Amino acid sequence: MKHVKLGDLDVARIGLGTMGMSFAYTGAGSDDAESIRTIHRALDLGVTLIDTAEVYGPYTNEELVGRALKGHRDQVVLATKFGMISHTGRGPGRLDSSPAGIRTAVEGSLRRLGTDHIDLYYQHRVDPDTPIEDTIGTLAELIAEGKIRHIGLSEAGPATIRRAHAVHPITALQSEYSLWTRDAEPQVLPLLRELGIGFVAYSPLGRGLLTGTIGSTDQFDADDNRRSNPRFTGENLQHNLRGVEEVKAVAAQVGATPGQVALAWLLTRGEDIVPIPGTKRVSRLEENLAADLVELTAEQIASLDDLTPAAGEHHNEAQMRMIERSR
């Protein structure tokens, strides 16, 4: 697989998001053995960037990734995130990127992941109660101590990115980006390119909707968080399913699946963008990685650029309040 750069960090151009193996989606936590096989198969196929977070579970996804990477650590650019769980007593649902909170979080992540360092350590969401300068200053200390190697942000807005980067170089921003979530394009992506920061795209398949395999929320378990996602509810879902048909039309032209087309489109957006589609199954992983071989014509890219916009926000209301650029 081709490699690209996130800042000065070398990674394969498609990574693997592991959240759904343990958290949030139907079947999470039901087959850890298959999830571990999926991670191992990803490494066999050249994936280097493996992405998790302490809040996934919470904690169980990092533990799973740690078990999977035992004996394989040197093959991986290991990324995890802090800040969605408070370790300083702020209480449930409160963001916490305070210096003391970060130091507790990193020790827990290192232990669960079974490693002495984290390659890319993200602030999961910007903490409005802690100056970003204090957060990044603490992360810079962790780099000096050898506990982390690169700093990332997630769903941060332009002003925060500039302030953070002024304290210590930021390697990557992770935010949602797909055919249906393109709000990073006007301001955030140009700023990242000005500063030399890479972009890691989560939910590049629209939480599975762009694969063409979802027709109804009846397919989901009761605790699947897509049941509360506006894009999967009522008339929004019916509208969005009609948009999927447009992706299917391009897929038929190139002999690929809709999901592969969605990923292939994202790969055309720049060599500083790395999607991290998530899956807990080997078969779906292999399908996703084959998107690296899909070639789209200029006409097909233009058609996808003009895809009917999705109806509904890409997170529920509480989650949207944590995303800076949405305000």
Secondary structure, 3 states (H helix, E strand, C coil): CCEEEECCEEEECCCEECHHHCCCCCCCCCCHHHHHHHHHHHHHCCCCEEECCCCCCCCHHHHHHHHHCCCCHHHCEEEEEECCCCCCCCCCCCCCCCHHHHHHHHHHHHHHHCCCCECEEEECCCCCCCCHHHHHHHHHHHHHCCCECCEEEECCCHHHHHHHHHHCCCCEEEEECECCECCCCCCHHHHHHHHCCEEEEECCCHHHHHHCCCCCHHHCCCCCHHHHCHHHCHHHHHHHHHHHHHHHHHHHHHCCCHHHHHHHHHHCCCCCEEECCECCCHHHHHHHHHHHHCCCCHHHHHHHHCCCCCCCCCCCHHHHCCCHHHC
